[in-house]
Amino acid sequence: MVFLSEELIFPDVSEANREGMLAVGGDLSPERLLLAYNSGIFPWFNEDSLILWWSPDPRMVLFPHKIKISKSMRKVIKDRQFTLTKNVDFKTVLAYCSMVERKDQDGTWITEKMKEAYLKLHEEGVAHSYEVWENDTLVGGLYGIDLGHVFCGESMFSLVSNASKFAFISLAEELISKEYKLIDCQVYTAHLESLGAEEISRSDFIKFLK
């Protein structure tokens, strides 16, 4: 495992351990974060931990055209239960995502420093949020990093059933029209698999990034 210095550099992703952990330390500057995402690396750590950088193998991704829309979700969409906006309230989406409880993880990885870092990326036009509204109330959403051909999904939340699914499906449909290669979902979850996401090798993922 590599301990990062102030130098803006990461080791090759092939040096990650079996769990996908690649490096420790460094900072959360916009420059380092963009270098990380463009290299197939992302930060993930608890509030009381050092900054940990990951590049898992395999990698969970969604090819936008493979999005699965269930019969019940098609009805939700048809009935116009939700409306979608983009980059209207990034800060609130970020705040809600930081409150999401995750299995096998104590606390949140979206610390105050992480929020500051992603807000800077949002101000630079790189981090985007998708907000889901029901009767003018924010009920779900997601945010991530837009690399221009790959969207790196970071986190999503739902306050009512199906809200985050609606955001994810809407994102996939937008990216189909823009001919994006894929959505990076990072690691496997059954929920993501149910929406059409799949695991590919890290080496294949890096090829898509390049």
C-alpha positions as CSV (number, residue, x, y, z in Angstrom):
1,M,0.0,0.0,0.0
2,V,1.3,3.5,-0.9
3,F,1.2,6.5,1.4
4,L,0.6,9.6,-0.7
5,S,2.6,12.8,-0.3
6,E,1.8,16.3,-1.5
7,E,2.9,15.3,-5.0
8,L,0.0,15.0,-7.3
9,I,0.4,11.3,-8.3
10,F,-1.2,7.9,-7.7
11,P,0.3,4.4,-8.0
12,D,-0.9,2.2,-10.9
13,V,-4.3,0.7,-10.0
14,S,-2.7,-2.8,-10.4
15,E,-1.0,-2.2,-7.1
16,A,-4.3,-2.2,-5.2
17,N,-4.8,-5.0,-2.7
18,R,-7.4,-7.8,-2.9
19,E,-10.1,-5.5,-1.4
20,G,-9.3,-2.8,-3.9
21,M,-7.5,-0.4,-1.5
22,L,-4.7,1.4,-3.4
23,A,-3.3,4.3,-1.3
24,V,-3.6,6.3,1.9
25,G,-3.3,10.0,2.6
26,G,-3.0,12.9,0.2
27,D,-5.7,15.5,0.1
28,L,-9.1,16.2,-1.4
29,S,-8.2,19.0,-3.8
30,P,-10.2,19.2,-7.0
31,E,-7.0,18.5,-8.9
32,R,-6.3,15.3,-7.0
33,L,-10.0,14.1,-7.2
34,L,-10.1,14.6,-10.9
35,L,-6.9,12.8,-11.4
36,A,-8.3,10.0,-9.3
37,Y,-11.5,9.6,-11.1
38,N,-9.8,9.8,-14.5
39,S,-7.5,7.0,-13.3
40,G,-10.2,4.7,-12.1
41,I,-9.7,5.6,-8.4
42,F,-12.1,7.0,-5.8
43,P,-11.9,8.1,-2.1
44,W,-13.9,6.1,0.5
45,F,-13.3,6.4,4.2
46,N,-15.0,6.9,7.5
47,E,-15.0,10.2,9.3
48,D,-12.3,9.2,11.8
49,S,-10.1,7.6,9.2
50,L,-7.2,8.7,7.0
51,I,-8.2,9.3,3.4
52,L,-8.4,5.9,1.7
53,W,-8.2,5.5,-2.1
54,W,-9.8,2.5,-3.9
55,S,-9.8,0.8,-7.3
56,P,-11.7,-2.4,-6.9
57,D,-11.5,-5.4,-9.3
58,P,-14.1,-6.2,-10.5
59,R,-15.9,-2.9,-11.0
60,M,-19.6,-2.4,-10.9
61,V,-20.9,-0.4,-13.9
62,L,-24.0,0.3,-15.9
63,F,-24.0,0.5,-19.6
64,P,-26.8,3.1,-20.0
65,H,-28.6,1.2,-22.8
66,K,-28.9,-1.8,-20.4
67,I,-30.9,0.0,-17.8
68,K,-33.7,-2.2,-16.5
69,I,-37.0,-0.5,-15.9
70,S,-39.5,-2.7,-14.1
71,K,-43.2,-2.7,-14.9
72,S,-44.0,-0.9,-11.6
73,M,-41.4,1.8,-12.4
74,R,-42.8,2.2,-15.9
75,K,-46.1,3.0,-14.2
76,V,-44.5,5.5,-11.8
77,I,-42.9,7.2,-14.8
78,K,-46.1,7.1,-16.9
79,D,-48.2,8.5,-14.0
80,R,-45.7,11.4,-13.6
81,Q,-45.4,10.9,-9.9
82,F,-42.0,12.6,-9.9
83,T,-40.4,15.5,-11.7
84,L,-36.6,15.8,-12.2
85,T,-34.2,18.7,-12.1
86,K,-30.5,18.9,-12.6
87,N,-28.1,21.0,-10.5
88,V,-30.9,22.9,-8.8
89,D,-29.9,22.0,-5.2
90,F,-26.6,20.2,-5.2
91,K,-25.8,21.1,-1.6
92,T,-29.1,19.5,-0.2
93,V,-28.7,16.4,-2.3
94,L,-25.1,16.1,-0.9
95,A,-26.5,16.6,2.7
96,Y,-29.2,13.9,2.3
97,C,-26.7,11.4,0.8
98,S,-24.4,11.9,3.8
99,M,-27.3,10.7,6.0
100,V,-27.8,7.4,4.2
101,E,-27.0,4.4,6.4
102,R,-24.9,1.8,4.7
103,K,-24.5,-1.9,5.6
104,D,-21.3,-2.8,7.3
105,Q,-20.2,0.8,7.6
106,D,-20.2,2.9,10.8
107,G,-21.0,6.6,10.2
108,T,-20.8,8.3,6.8
109,W,-18.0,8.5,4.3
110,I,-19.4,11.9,3.1
111,T,-17.6,13.9,5.8
112,E,-17.6,17.7,6.0
113,K,-14.2,17.8,4.1
114,M,-15.7,15.6,1.4
115,K,-18.7,17.9,1.2
116,E,-16.4,20.9,0.7
117,A,-14.4,19.0,-1.9
118,Y,-17.5,18.0,-4.0
119,L,-19.0,21.4,-3.7
120,K,-15.8,22.9,-5.2
121,L,-16.1,20.3,-8.1
122,H,-19.8,21.3,-8.5
123,E,-18.8,25.0,-8.7
124,E,-16.3,24.0,-11.4
125,G,-19.0,22.3,-13.4
126,V,-17.7,18.8,-12.9
127,A,-19.9,17.4,-10.1
128,H,-23.7,17.3,-10.9
129,S,-26.8,16.5,-8.9
130,Y,-30.1,15.2,-10.0
131,E,-33.1,16.1,-7.8
132,V,-36.4,14.2,-7.7
133,W,-39.5,16.2,-6.6
134,E,-42.9,15.1,-5.6
135,N,-45.5,17.9,-5.1
136,D,-42.6,20.5,-5.0
137,T,-40.9,18.5,-2.2
138,L,-37.4,17.1,-2.6
139,V,-37.8,13.3,-2.1
140,G,-34.7,11.8,-3.7
141,G,-31.7,12.3,-5.9
142,L,-28.1,11.4,-6.7
143,Y,-24.8,13.1,-7.5
144,G,-21.6,12.2,-9.2
145,I,-18.6,13.3,-11.3
146,D,-19.0,13.9,-15.0
147,L,-15.9,13.0,-17.0
148,G,-17.5,13.8,-20.4
149,H,-17.9,10.2,-21.5
150,V,-18.2,8.4,-18.2
151,F,-20.4,9.4,-15.3
152,C,-19.0,8.4,-11.9
153,G,-22.0,7.9,-9.6
154,E,-21.2,8.7,-6.0
155,S,-24.3,8.4,-3.9
156,M,-28.1,8.5,-4.0
157,F,-30.9,8.8,-1.6
158,S,-34.7,8.3,-1.3
159,L,-37.1,9.7,1.1
160,V,-40.0,8.0,-0.6
161,S,-40.2,4.7,-2.5
162,N,-38.7,4.7,-6.0
163,A,-37.3,8.2,-5.9
164,S,-33.7,7.3,-6.3
165,K,-34.6,4.7,-8.9
166,F,-36.3,7.5,-10.9
167,A,-33.2,9.6,-10.6
168,F,-30.9,6.7,-11.8
169,I,-33.2,5.8,-14.7
170,S,-33.4,9.4,-15.7
171,L,-29.6,9.7,-15.6
172,A,-29.2,6.6,-17.7
173,E,-31.6,7.9,-20.3
174,E,-29.8,11.2,-20.5
175,L,-26.5,9.5,-21.0
176,I,-27.9,7.3,-23.8
177,S,-28.8,10.4,-25.7
178,K,-25.3,11.8,-25.1
179,E,-23.6,8.5,-26.1
180,Y,-21.7,8.1,-22.8
181,K,-19.8,4.9,-22.4
182,L,-21.0,3.9,-18.9
183,I,-22.0,4.9,-15.4
184,D,-19.4,3.9,-12.8
185,C,-21.2,2.4,-9.8
186,Q,-18.0,1.4,-8.1
187,V,-18.9,-1.8,-6.1
188,Y,-21.6,-4.5,-6.3
189,T,-25.0,-4.1,-4.7
190,A,-28.1,-6.2,-5.4
191,H,-30.1,-3.0,-5.9
192,L,-27.8,-1.8,-8.6
193,E,-27.8,-5.2,-10.3
194,S,-31.6,-5.1,-10.3
195,L,-31.4,-1.9,-12.3
196,G,-29.1,-3.5,-14.9
197,A,-25.6,-2.8,-13.5
198,E,-23.0,-5.5,-13.9
199,E,-19.4,-6.2,-12.9
200,I,-16.5,-5.9,-15.4
201,S,-12.8,-6.3,-14.9
202,R,-10.8,-3.3,-13.7
203,S,-8.7,-3.5,-16.8
204,D,-11.8,-3.2,-19.0
205,F,-13.0,-0.3,-16.9
206,I,-9.7,1.5,-17.3
207,K,-10.0,1.0,-21.1
208,F,-13.4,2.7,-21.1
209,L,-11.9,5.6,-19.1
210,K,-9.1,6.1,-21.6
